[in-house]
Amino acid sequence: MNDENDQQNEGLTRSQLKKKKHHIFGRNKLNHFKDELDKDLSGQATVGSRSERDTSEFKQKRLGRRLNVAIFILALLLILVLLIMRFMG
């Protein structure tokens, strides 16, 4: 079966192959399913759709939270090191 598909696909360009694969696997059905999942999850605290997750505002907020956590961890480690130096020396 793969040999037949390879022979049929030999003359096609990459973009034509992509279109063919999307047609075969039903890309529209997958997008419809993802939209249904987004609607089901919209009541939760998570961000609903991929387009909302990819916005620069969301990325900045996520980076800010990560930086806050990193700063907090570094501050705790600094205090821990200072305490160890104080009582060891």
Secondary structure, 3 states (H helix, E strand, C coil): CHHHHHHHHCCCCHHHHHHHHHHHHCHHHHHHHHHHHHHHHCCCCCCCCHHHHCCHHHHHHHHHHHHHHHHHHHHHHHHHHHHHHHHHC
